[in-house]
Amino acid sequence: MPVPPTPEEYAKGQIQELLKAYCAAYEAMNPEAVQRLYPKVNMAALKIQLNRSKYRSVQCKVGDKVEYLALDAPGGKARIQAEVKRVFEHTIFTEKPQKDEMVATLNLVRPGDRTPWQIELAEIRPK
C-alpha cells in the first residue's frame, strides 16, 4: 500500500496546481478566474491587462524551479519564489508580442486543512 504524502508534500503538490491554474486563467484571459485564485488582485489593472480587444492571446509559464522560502503546511501559509514568463500576442499583427520575464514572490494562504491555496500577496519584479 502506498505511503500517504506528508503534509508538506501534499501542500507542495497543491501549490503546483495553484500555479498551473493561475497561468491557465491568464491564458484564458479570464480576470474573474484569476481573482478566484488571487482575491486581492487589482481587478481594474487586470481587466486592462487581459483586454481581448488589445490582445488575441496570452501565454503563461511558471519556471520548473519553485523555491519554497517558507512553508507551514499545517498553518496554511507559504512563501514561494518562481520565474514566470508571459507573452501577450497583440491583436494588431504588426505589433511584436510583448514578453514579460519576471520573478514572482508569492505569499500563499489556505483557510483550512485540505482547502485550496490562494495567493494573498504577489511581488513581481523583472528578471
C-alpha positions in Angstrom: 0.0 0.0 0.0 1.5 3.4 -0.9 2.5 5.8 1.8 0.3 8.9 2.0 2.2 12.1 1.3 3.4 14.2 4.2 1.5 17.5 4.8 4.5 19.3 3.2 4.5 17.1 0.1 0.7 17.4 -0.2 1.0 21.2 0.2 3.7 21.4 -2.5 1.6 19.4 -4.9 -1.4 21.7 -4.3 0.8 24.8 -4.7 1.9 23.5 -8.1 -1.8 23.1 -9.0 -2.4 26.7 -8.0 0.4 27.9 -10.2 -0.9 25.9 -13.2 -4.5 27.2 -12.6 -3.1 30.8 -12.3 -1.4 30.5 -15.7 -4.5 28.8 -17.2 -6.7 31.7 -16.0 -4.2 34.2 -17.7 -4.2 32.1 -20.9 -8.0 32.1 -20.9 -7.8 35.9 -20.5 -10.4 35.5 -17.7 -9.9 38.1 -14.9 -12.6 36.5 -12.7 -10.7 33.2 -12.8 -7.5 35.0 -11.8 -9.4 36.7 -9.0 -10.7 33.4 -7.6 -7.0 32.3 -7.1 -5.8 35.8 -6.1 -8.7 37.5 -4.3 -6.9 40.8 -3.6 -5.7 41.3 -7.2 -6.2 44.8 -8.6 -9.1 43.9 -10.9 -9.1 47.3 -12.7 -5.4 46.7 -13.8 -6.1 43.1 -14.6 -9.0 43.8 -16.9 -6.8 46.3 -18.8 -4.0 43.7 -19.0 -6.4 40.9 -20.2 -8.3 43.0 -22.7 -9.4 40.9 -25.6 -9.6 43.9 -27.9 -5.9 44.6 -27.3 -4.5 41.0 -27.1 -5.6 38.0 -29.0 -3.7 35.5 -26.8 -1.6 35.2 -23.7 0.9 32.5 -22.9 2.0 31.9 -19.3 4.6 29.6 -18.0 5.9 29.1 -14.4 9.5 28.0 -14.3 10.3 24.4 -13.2 12.1 25.5 -10.1 9.8 26.8 -7.4 11.8 27.9 -4.3 10.0 27.5 -1.0 11.2 30.4 1.1 8.8 29.3 3.9 6.2 26.5 4.2 3.9 26.0 7.1 1.6 23.3 5.7 -0.4 22.7 8.9 -0.8 26.5 9.4 -1.8 27.1 5.8 0.9 29.6 4.9 3.7 29.6 2.4 6.1 32.0 0.7 7.5 30.9 -2.6 9.6 32.4 -5.4 9.3 31.3 -9.1 10.2 32.6 -12.5 7.2 33.5 -14.6 7.1 34.2 -18.3 4.1 35.7 -20.1 3.8 36.5 -23.8 1.0 38.8 -24.9 0.1 38.5 -28.6 -1.3 41.8 -29.8 -4.5 41.9 -32.0 -2.6 44.2 -34.3 -0.4 41.8 -36.3 2.3 44.4 -36.9 3.0 44.7 -33.2 5.6 42.4 -31.8 4.5 40.1 -28.9 5.0 41.7 -25.5 7.3 39.3 -23.5 7.4 39.7 -19.7 10.0 37.7 -17.8 9.8 38.2 -14.1 10.4 36.7 -10.7 7.3 36.3 -8.6 7.5 36.1 -4.8 4.1 34.9 -3.6 2.6 34.8 -0.2 0.1 31.9 -0.2 -2.6 31.0 2.3 -5.3 28.4 2.6 -8.2 28.9 5.0 -8.3 25.3 6.3 -6.5 22.0 6.1 -7.0 20.4 2.6 -8.7 23.5 1.2 -7.3 25.1 -2.0 -4.3 27.5 -1.7 -4.8 31.1 -2.7 -2.4 34.0 -3.5 -2.5 36.5 -0.7 0.2 38.8 -2.0 2.3 38.9 -5.2 5.5 40.8 -5.5 6.5 40.8 -9.2 9.8 42.2 -10.4 11.5 42.0 -13.8 14.0 39.2 -14.2 
